[in-house]
Amino acid sequence: MRAIVSRVPGGPETLELAELDIPGPGPGEVLVAVHAAALNYPDALVIADRYQLRRERPFVPAMEFSGRVAAVGEGVTLLRPGDRVMAVGRGALAEYAVAQEDRCFAIPPSMPYDEAAALLVTYGTALHALADRGRLAPGERLLVFGASGGVGLAAVQIGAAMGAQVVAAASTPAKVAQAAAWGADRTLVYPRLPLDPAAQKALGRAIAQACEPGCDVVFDPVGDLYGALSLRALAWGGRYLAIGFAAGIPSLAANLLLLKSADALGVYWGAWIDRTPGALSGQVEQLVDWWSQGRIKPMVSRVVTLDEAPSGFASLLERSATGKIVVRLRADP
């Protein structure tokens, strides 16, 4: 089978297109003929050895995909060859990939493979962040940084579906317009870093004004100065959610957390589903229900071929991508 392989740490240019043996499913595992695989920012960090977990090389990158079941391992009872599934596993950038049965889920008949491949990781992360960690309630105000990216746009959509007032923040007018089209009530265009002291103060005022009279939840996959300044815009009892650090790790002022009786919370979806049996299936049920109602929809902004996958990772690292980038390996159906 054809696959993208990481043999040495580095940028997307280090990835190779290679021929590998088709893996066999072990006990409790499912082999999927991959139709589409989605690229996520953490995948790009794993390739460069910049993620909190490092993989033994060589390896095939990416973790979410969709396709048809090709074979099942011993003990698999819920799936059979030919079933359309979306899955979280390893080695998604290949013509065949393996996942545990409890991380493979039936795709609704009307859902395209491209959208199915882009649903589980970003929408699962956003749902866990907002519902479980952030305890977002209807009518509360939610600030989303990076609101046009894969996980940011998922947070905008899910926040709106949960009845929140959503403030979408991104780096260009076009990006915030996209978030507004998906349910954001207010928008904020923030400047690129670095900023001089006067510009930092102006950004802090702009965040506070966009969030008046205060944000109950901040969803932050960007970090750095943006996250640090957002604490001043928190309402009493607010919750700051650390999703990631695309711009850098922020320095959070503990005195502001104290004065606002606020919480700063980490969100690590992958570890959460590892430690919480059945959590992912519950999420999928909710996400598919919202998708069926038209309340959420993975926005696939770019579709590339397998050999073009490195350019997709480059777009993620440059923070020029909006929505999700999907690698299409087979045509529907």
C-alpha positions as CSV (number, residue, x, y, z in Angstrom):
1,M,0.0,0.0,0.0
2,R,1.0,3.6,-0.5
3,A,1.7,5.7,2.7
4,I,3.3,8.8,4.0
5,V,6.2,8.0,6.3
6,S,8.2,10.0,8.9
7,R,11.7,8.6,9.2
8,V,13.5,11.6,10.8
9,P,12.1,14.5,12.9
10,G,11.6,17.8,11.1
11,G,9.1,19.7,9.0
12,P,6.7,18.5,6.4
13,E,9.6,18.4,3.8
14,T,11.0,15.3,5.7
15,L,8.0,13.2,4.9
16,E,8.3,10.4,2.3
17,L,5.8,8.7,0.1
18,A,6.5,4.9,0.4
19,E,5.2,1.4,-0.3
20,L,4.4,-0.5,2.8
21,D,2.8,-3.9,3.6
22,I,-0.9,-3.8,4.4
23,P,-1.2,-4.2,8.2
24,G,-3.4,-7.0,9.7
25,P,-5.9,-6.3,12.4
26,G,-5.1,-7.7,15.8
27,P,-7.6,-8.9,18.4
28,G,-10.3,-6.2,18.9
29,E,-9.0,-4.3,15.9
30,V,-10.5,-3.2,12.5
31,L,-8.6,-2.8,9.2
32,V,-10.1,0.1,7.2
33,A,-9.6,0.8,3.5
34,V,-9.0,4.6,4.0
35,H,-11.1,6.9,1.8
36,A,-10.1,10.2,3.5
37,A,-7.8,11.3,6.3
38,A,-7.9,14.6,8.1
39,L,-4.8,16.6,9.1
40,N,-4.6,18.1,12.6
41,Y,-2.1,20.6,14.1
42,P,-0.9,18.0,16.7
43,D,0.0,15.7,13.8
44,A,2.4,18.3,12.5
45,L,4.0,18.7,15.9
46,V,4.4,14.9,16.2
47,I,6.4,14.8,12.9
48,A,8.8,17.4,14.3
49,D,9.1,15.8,17.8
50,R,7.5,18.8,19.3
51,Y,4.5,17.1,20.8
52,Q,4.2,15.8,24.4
53,L,4.2,12.2,23.1
54,R,6.9,11.0,20.7
55,R,6.5,8.1,18.4
56,E,9.1,5.5,17.5
57,R,10.2,5.9,13.9
58,P,9.5,5.1,11.1
59,F,5.8,5.8,11.5
60,V,2.8,6.8,9.3
61,P,1.3,10.2,10.6
62,A,-2.2,11.3,11.3
63,M,-4.9,9.9,13.6
64,E,-8.4,10.4,12.1
65,F,-9.8,8.8,9.0
66,S,-12.9,7.4,7.3
67,G,-13.4,4.5,4.9
68,R,-14.8,1.0,4.6
69,V,-14.0,-1.9,6.9
70,A,-11.7,-4.3,5.0
71,A,-11.2,-6.9,7.7
72,V,-11.8,-7.5,11.4
73,G,-9.7,-9.1,14.1
74,E,-10.6,-11.7,16.6
75,G,-13.3,-10.6,19.0
76,V,-14.8,-7.8,16.8
77,T,-18.6,-8.2,17.0
78,L,-20.1,-4.8,16.0
79,L,-18.5,-4.2,12.6
80,R,-18.1,-6.3,9.4
81,P,-16.3,-5.9,6.1
82,G,-18.0,-3.3,3.9
83,D,-19.3,-1.1,6.7
84,R,-18.7,2.7,6.3
85,V,-16.8,4.0,9.4
86,M,-15.0,7.0,10.8
87,A,-12.2,6.2,13.2
88,V,-9.5,7.5,15.5
89,G,-6.3,5.5,15.4
90,R,-2.7,5.7,14.0
91,G,-1.3,5.7,10.6
92,A,-4.2,7.5,8.8
93,L,-2.0,8.7,5.9
94,A,-2.1,5.3,4.2
95,E,-4.3,3.3,1.9
96,Y,-5.1,1.0,4.9
97,A,-5.2,1.9,8.6
98,V,-6.0,0.0,11.8
99,A,-8.1,1.2,14.7
100,Q,-9.6,-0.4,17.8
101,E,-13.2,-1.4,17.4
102,D,-14.4,0.9,20.1
103,R,-12.8,3.8,18.2
104,C,-14.6,3.1,14.9
105,F,-18.1,4.4,14.4
106,A,-20.7,4.0,11.7
107,I,-21.0,6.9,9.3
108,P,-24.6,8.3,8.7
109,P,-25.6,7.3,5.1
110,S,-25.7,10.9,3.9
111,M,-22.4,12.0,5.5
112,P,-19.5,12.2,2.9
113,Y,-16.2,10.5,3.7
114,D,-14.4,13.9,3.7
115,E,-16.7,15.3,6.5
116,A,-16.6,12.0,8.5
117,A,-12.8,12.1,8.5
118,A,-12.8,15.6,9.9
119,L,-15.4,15.1,12.7
120,L,-13.9,13.1,15.6
121,V,-10.7,14.8,16.8
122,T,-11.5,18.5,16.5
123,Y,-15.2,18.3,17.4
124,G,-14.5,15.8,20.1
125,T,-11.9,18.1,21.6
126,A,-14.2,21.1,21.4
127,L,-17.1,19.2,22.9
128,H,-15.0,17.8,25.8
129,A,-13.5,21.3,26.4
130,L,-16.8,23.2,26.5
131,A,-19.1,20.6,28.1
132,D,-16.8,18.7,30.5
133,R,-14.0,21.1,31.3
134,G,-15.6,24.5,30.7
135,R,-19.1,23.6,32.0
136,L,-20.6,26.0,29.4
137,A,-24.2,26.8,30.0
138,P,-26.9,28.3,27.8
139,G,-26.7,32.1,27.7
140,E,-23.1,32.2,28.8
141,R,-20.5,34.2,26.8
142,L,-17.8,32.2,25.0
143,L,-14.6,33.6,23.5
144,V,-12.9,31.5,20.9
145,F,-9.4,32.2,19.7
146,G,-8.3,30.8,16.3
147,A,-11.9,30.7,15.4
148,S,-11.5,29.8,11.8
149,G,-9.1,26.9,12.3
150,G,-10.2,23.3,12.6
151,V,-10.7,23.1,16.4
152,G,-11.7,26.8,16.7
153,L,-14.5,26.6,14.2
154,A,-15.7,23.4,15.9
155,A,-15.8,25.3,19.1
156,V,-17.8,28.2,17.5
157,Q,-20.4,25.7,16.1
158,I,-20.6,23.6,19.3
159,G,-20.8,26.8,21.5
160,A,-23.7,28.0,19.4
161,A,-25.4,24.6,19.5
162,M,-25.1,24.7,23.3
163,G,-26.9,28.1,23.4
164,A,-23.8,30.3,24.2
165,Q,-23.2,33.8,23.0
166,V,-20.1,33.3,20.9
167,V,-17.3,35.8,20.4
168,A,-15.1,34.6,17.5
169,A,-11.5,35.9,17.4
170,A,-9.1,35.4,14.4
171,S,-6.3,37.1,12.6
172,T,-8.1,38.4,9.5
173,P,-11.6,39.8,8.6
174,A,-12.2,36.9,6.2
175,K,-11.5,34.4,9.0
176,V,-13.9,36.0,11.4
177,A,-16.5,36.3,8.7
178,Q,-16.3,32.6,8.3
179,A,-16.9,32.1,12.0
180,A,-19.8,34.5,12.0
181,A,-21.4,32.5,9.2
182,W,-21.3,29.5,11.6
183,G,-23.0,31.1,14.5
184,A,-20.6,33.7,16.2
185,D,-22.6,36.6,17.6
186,R,-19.5,39.0,17.8
187,T,-16.2,39.0,16.1
188,L,-12.7,40.3,16.9
189,V,-9.7,40.6,14.5
190,Y,-6.5,40.4,16.4
191,P,-3.0,41.4,15.1
192,R,-0.1,39.0,14.6
193,L,2.6,38.9,17.2
194,P,5.0,40.3,18.3
195,L,3.5,43.6,19.5
196,D,5.1,46.6,21.1
197,P,3.8,47.7,24.6
198,A,1.3,50.2,23.2
199,A,-0.1,47.6,20.7
200,Q,-0.4,45.0,23.5
201,K,-2.5,47.4,25.6
202,A,-4.7,48.2,22.6
203,L,-5.2,44.4,22.0
204,G,-6.2,44.0,25.7
205,R,-8.8,46.7,25.4
206,A,-10.1,45.2,22.2
207,I,-10.5,41.8,23.8
208,A,-12.3,43.3,26.8
209,Q,-14.6,45.4,24.6
210,A,-15.5,42.4,22.4
211,C,-16.3,40.4,25.5
212,E,-18.3,43.0,27.5
213,P,-19.4,42.6,30.2
214,G,-17.1,39.6,30.5
215,C,-16.6,36.1,29.1
216,D,-17.6,33.1,31.1
217,V,-15.4,30.7,29.0
218,V,-12.3,31.3,26.9
219,F,-11.4,28.6,24.4
220,D,-7.7,29.1,23.5
221,P,-5.8,26.9,21.0
222,V,-3.5,29.8,20.2
223,G,-1.9,30.8,23.5
224,D,0.9,33.4,24.0
225,L,-0.1,37.0,24.5
226,Y,-3.7,36.3,23.4
227,G,-4.3,33.9,26.2
228,A,-2.6,36.0,28.8
229,L,-4.7,39.1,27.9
230,S,-7.9,37.1,27.8
231,L,-7.8,36.6,31.6
232,R,-8.6,40.3,32.0
233,A,-11.8,39.8,30.0
234,L,-13.0,36.9,32.2
235,A,-16.3,37.3,34.1
236,W,-16.5,36.4,37.8
237,G,-16.2,32.6,38.0
238,G,-14.9,32.4,34.4
239,R,-13.1,29.4,33.0
240,Y,-10.0,29.7,30.8
241,L,-9.4,26.5,28.6
242,A,-5.9,25.7,27.4
243,I,-6.4,23.8,24.2
244,G,-3.0,24.3,22.6
245,F,-0.2,26.7,22.0
246,A,0.0,27.5,18.3
247,A,1.6,30.9,19.0
248,G,3.4,29.9,22.2
249,I,2.8,29.0,25.8
250,P,1.1,31.9,27.6
251,S,2.1,33.4,31.0
252,L,-1.1,33.4,33.0
253,A,-1.4,35.9,35.9
254,A,-2.5,33.9,38.9
255,N,-3.6,37.1,40.6
256,L,-6.3,37.6,38.0
257,L,-7.5,34.1,38.6
258,L,-7.8,34.9,42.3
259,L,-9.5,38.2,41.8
260,K,-12.1,36.8,39.5
261,S,-12.5,33.5,41.3
262,A,-11.7,32.0,37.9
263,D,-10.3,28.6,36.8
264,A,-7.5,27.8,34.3
265,L,-8.1,24.3,32.9
266,G,-6.1,22.0,30.6
267,V,-7.9,20.1,27.9
268,Y,-6.2,16.9,26.7
269,W,-8.9,15.0,24.8
270,G,-6.7,12.1,23.7
271,A,-5.7,11.2,27.3
272,W,-9.3,11.7,28.4
273,I,-10.8,9.2,26.0
274,D,-8.0,6.7,27.0
275,R,-8.9,7.1,30.6
276,T,-12.7,7.3,30.3
277,P,-14.2,4.1,28.7
278,G,-17.3,4.9,26.6
279,A,-16.7,8.6,26.6
280,L,-15.9,8.8,22.8
281,S,-19.1,6.8,21.9
282,G,-21.2,9.2,23.9
283,Q,-19.5,12.2,22.1
284,V,-20.1,10.6,18.7
285,E,-23.8,10.2,19.4
286,Q,-24.1,13.8,20.3
287,L,-22.0,15.1,17.4
288,V,-23.9,13.0,14.8
289,D,-27.2,14.2,16.2
290,W,-26.1,17.9,15.9
291,W,-24.8,17.1,12.4
292,S,-28.1,15.6,11.4
293,Q,-29.8,18.7,12.5
294,G,-27.4,20.9,10.5
295,R,-26.1,22.6,13.7
296,I,-22.5,21.5,13.1
297,K,-20.7,20.7,9.9
298,P,-16.9,20.1,9.4
299,M,-15.7,22.7,7.0
300,V,-13.3,21.0,4.6
301,S,-11.5,24.0,3.1
302,R,-9.0,22.0,1.1
303,V,-8.7,18.5,-0.3
304,V,-5.3,17.1,-1.3
305,T,-3.9,13.8,-2.7
306,L,-1.7,11.6,-0.6
307,D,1.5,12.9,-2.2
308,E,0.3,16.5,-1.5
309,A,-0.1,15.8,2.3
310,P,3.2,17.5,3.2
311,S,1.9,20.8,1.7
312,G,-1.2,20.4,3.9
313,F,0.9,20.1,7.0
314,A,2.9,23.2,5.9
315,S,-0.4,25.2,5.8
316,L,-1.2,24.1,9.3
317,L,2.2,25.2,10.6
318,E,2.0,28.5,8.8
319,R,-1.5,29.0,10.4
320,S,-2.8,29.9,6.9
321,A,-5.4,27.1,6.8
322,T,-9.0,27.5,7.7
323,G,-11.4,24.7,8.6
324,K,-10.0,21.3,7.9
325,I,-7.5,19.9,5.3
326,V,-8.4,16.4,4.1
327,V,-6.3,13.9,2.2
328,R,-8.5,11.9,-0.2
329,L,-7.1,8.4,-0.9
330,R,-10.2,6.8,-2.6
331,A,-13.2,8.3,-4.4
332,D,-16.7,7.8,-3.0
333,P,-18.4,5.5,-2.4
